Structures are given as C-alpha cells and as structure tokens.
Amino acid sequence: MRLENKVAIITGAAAGVEGQLMGFGGAAARMFAREGAKVVLTDIKEEMGETAAAQIRENGGDALFMPQDVTSEARWLEVIRETVARYGKLDVLVNNAGTGARYTVEETTVAAWDAQMDVHAKGVFLGTKHAIPEMRNAGGGSIINVSSIYGLVGSPTSTAYHAAKGAIRLFTKSAAVQYAGEKIRVNSVHPGYCWTPLTDPGYSHEEGRRDWSLERIPLGRLGNADDIAHGIVYLASDESSFVTGAELVIDGGTTAQ
C-alpha cells in the first residue's frame, strides 16, 4: 500500500483494459489502485476509459473515469474540481497523455507541430498549473510528467515530438525549483522504445522497425507499460520524497551509449 490514501489524476489512462495492450497511463492507474490510491483516469477515449476504471473497481480499487482533452484549460479546471469534490484533495498528477508524429523537419506541417506542442507541452503546463493550488492545500504533492528519451536525444524522424517532449523536460525542472519550498515535487519520466498502443502499428506492421529499435537497446528487449508504470509509482510515493527536478530514464540502456 505504497500510495495509501493518496488521490491521483492520470491523463491518457484509457488503455488499461485487461487482455489488451496497455499504455503507460492505464498500467499506472492499475498499479496506483493496487497500492491504495484513489485514481481518476482521464482520456479522450471514453468507452475504453470507462471500461478500464470499471475493471479497477471490480478488482477492489477506487477509480473513476472522466473524459478530458488536455489542451482545454476549461476542462482541466473541471476535472480537478470534480476530483477534489469527490475525494477531498489532490496528491498526485501524472501528465501522461500524448500522441506521435513521425516526420522530418521538412515533412512537418505547422498543424503537426502545433498539435504536438498542444498535447505535450501545453497539456503538461495546464495540468501542472491547476494542480498546484490543490496540492498546496493538501500540504504538498507529486507531479510526474511523462516525457521520452526523445526529449533527451534526437532521431531520424519525429521532429515536433522531440521538441515537445524536450519542452516537458525543462518545464519540469523549472516547476520543481519554483515549488520545492511548498513540498510539491515535479519530476519527468523518459521511456525508451516500448510496445504500447501508440507504437503497436509500427512494431506490428512496419518491416524492420522492431529490429531497428532492438538494435539500440542494450538489454535486448522492448519495454512494456508496466516497466514505466513502476517508475511512476515510485515518483508518486513517499519513497521519492527527496527527488524533484529529476529525469527518470527507463530505456533498457538506450541513452547510455
């Protein structure tokens, strides 16, 4: 019960349905509930999110789903207000919602660039901004921003994705310094090459993509959602009470080379 009595919001958490390929947010939501947290799952995928939350409740956890577009400030205010109205406080925010855009600089349209910045950089900013007052009221809290190894290093494609994930990395450090005195910790998580619903089309159907990734992972396998969720649980728990402004890289050794 490492998260007992904590209240958490996890964005992009719909892909947590038993028997289906899970995303980072969905796997984290299930782990949070098992560790005693009360969990609010949010996503734009309403049917899947409702199913994931219902399964957590069936397994004895306390969870509910709220539809959310993380680029909408008005919706952020509603989600946080509804969470606090139901559970009385907010201790943990996991900014996990994300999308992909695998284009080179010349292939990247203004629309693709803006979409990446909106979902990743703007979404993390809005969530953090509006979670802070409630965490202040609770006497502290933990904000975990899911970036990527593509927020640390470059690649042959994904230009706007790199820029947006890099923005998350430095935004995290800025917020960590600003609010450390109020016991609000802010850290980033940097997953490596993982098999999730977001990457499944490429790994399942694009010839050579899985081998390309495996060649870059010293541990010799792709990561999975649980690999990342374990790190998120750690940062949400009091075990990481002396950790803020840090980058937790979970990539099988990819960026060590």
N, C-alpha and C positions, 0 to 999 in steps of 0.2 A: 504493500500500500504506500508506495513512494510519493504519490500525489494525493493522498487522502485529504479530503475537504477543500481541495483546490477547484476553482471554476475556470474553465478554459474555453476559448473560441479557437477553432481551427478552420481556416479557409481552404477551399479546394479539397474538401474532405469527402466528397460523394463516393469516390472509388474505394470503398471499404466493405464491399459486399462479399460474404463468404462464397468461396468457389469461383470467384472471378479474380482476374489480375488486379492487384491493388496498387493505388498510388500512395505517395508519401503521406498525404493528409489523412486518407482513410485508414491506413495502417496505424498512424499515430493516434487517431481517435480511438481505435480499438484498444491500443496499449494504455492510453490515458485512463480509459474506463476501468480496465483491469487493475490499474494502480490506484484506483479510488477517486479519480477526478470526476466532476460533473462536466460533461462535454457538450458544447454547441458546435455542430458540424454545419458549415455553410458551403454553398456551391451554386453554380447556375444550372446544374443537372439535378432537377428537383426530384424526379421519381427515384433515381439511384440514391440520392441523399436520404430520402425518407426511408428507403429500404435498409440502408446502412445503419441509420440511427435506430430503427426498429429492431434490427438484429442485436445491436449492443444492449438494448433494453431486455430483449429475450434472454440474453446471457447474464443478466443481473446487473448491468451497468445503468448509469443515469445519463441519458443522452437525448438530444432533440436536434432536429434539422431546421435550418432557416435558409430560404433562398437568398442568394446575395450575389450582386455584381460588385466586385471590389473596387471598380473605378468610380462608383457612385458615392459621394460623400454623404448624401442624404440617407442612403441605405446603411452605411456604416453607423451612423448615429442611431438608426432604428434597431439594428442588430445588437449593439452594445446596450442600449436602453432596455430592450426586451430581455437580454441575458441577465442584467442586474435586477430587473423587476422579478424575474423568476427565481434566481439563485442568491440574490442579495449582494453580490460582489463580482469582481473580475480579477483573477490572479495571473492568468497566463493567456497570451495571444500567440498563435502560430500563424504567421503570414506565409501561407504555402501556395495559394492559387497561382497558376501560371499556364502559359501556352508556349508553343515553339514557333520559330520562323527561320528556316534553314536557307538563307540567301547570302550571297556575297555582297560586298558593298554596292557594286553596280546593279545587282539584281534587286536590291532592297528598295521598295517603294516608300514614299512618305507615309502612306497608310499603314504599311507593315511596321515601319519604325515607330510611329505614334502608338500603334496597338501594343507593341512590346513595352514601351515606356509606360503606357497607361496601366496595364495589368500588373507589371512587376514593380517598377519604381513608384508610380503614383499610388497603386494599391497598398504597398507596404507603408508609404508615408501616411496615407489616410488612416489606416488601421492603427499605426503607432500613435499618431497624433490624438486620436479619440479614445484610445485605451488608457493613455497615461493618466488622465484625471481620475478614472475609476481605480486604477492601481494605486494612485496617491491616496485615495480614500481608504483603500484596503491596507495601507501601510507598506506597500511595495508590490513587486510583481516581476514576471519574466516575459520578455518578448523575444520570440525566436523567428528570425527572418530566413526563409529558405532561398538561398542564392544557388550557386552551382560552381563546379570547377571552371565553368565558362565565365564566371565572374572573377577568375584569377588568371587564366591563361587564354590564349587565342586558339582558333581552329580554322580549317579551310572554308567554313561557312558560318551561318548564324550570327551575322554582324550585329543586328539590332538586339538579339537575345543576349549576346556578350555585353553590350553596352548597358542594357537594362539590369542584368544580373550584377555587373560591376557597380552600378549605382546603388544597389541594395547593400553591397559590401561596405561602402564608405558611409552611406546613410546610417547604417547600423552603428558604426564607430562613433559618429557624431552624436547620435541619440544616447549611446551608452555613457559618454562623457558628461553630457548635459544632465542626465537624470540619476547618475550613480548615487548622489547625495540623498536621494529620496528612496533608495533601496529598490529602484526599478532597473533591472538588468536587461541588456539588449545584446543579443548575440546572433551571428549568422551561421548557417549550416551550408556546406558546399558538397552536394552529392556529385559523385563521378558518374560513369556510364552504368545506368541501371535499367532493368527491364520493367517498365511500367506502362499503363495505358497510353501515356504520351509518346513513348518510344516504340511501342509494340508494332505500329505499322512499318516502321523502318526495319526493325530487327526481324520481323516475320516475313516481309515481302521484298526488301531491297537486297539484291545479291551483293554479298561482300561486306555489308555494313556491320554485321555482328562480328565478323572476323577482324575488321578494321579496329573495332573497339577493343576486342580481346587482346590484340597485339600490344595495346597500350596500357594494359592492367597487369602489374607485376604479380598480383595474387591469382591471376589466371581465370577469373570468372567475372561475369556481370553482377552488379549489385542488385538487390531487390528492395522493396519498400520497407520491409522490416529492418534491414540494415540501417536505413536512415532514421526510421522511427525510434530506434533505441537511442540514438544520439539526441533526438528531440526530447524524449522523456528525461534524459539526463539534464539537459539545459532547463527544463521546466521544473525539475525537482530542487529541493534544498541542498542536494549533494553538490550543486554547482553554485553555491552561494557566494563564492569568491571569483566567479567567472563573469566578466562583462566586457563587451567590445571585442570578443574573440571570434575567430574563424574556426569552426569545427569542420575539418575536411574529412569526408568519408568516401574514399575513392579507390580503395584497393591498391594504393601506392602510385596512382597515375601521375600526380603532380610532384612526386618525389624525384622524378627523373629529369 
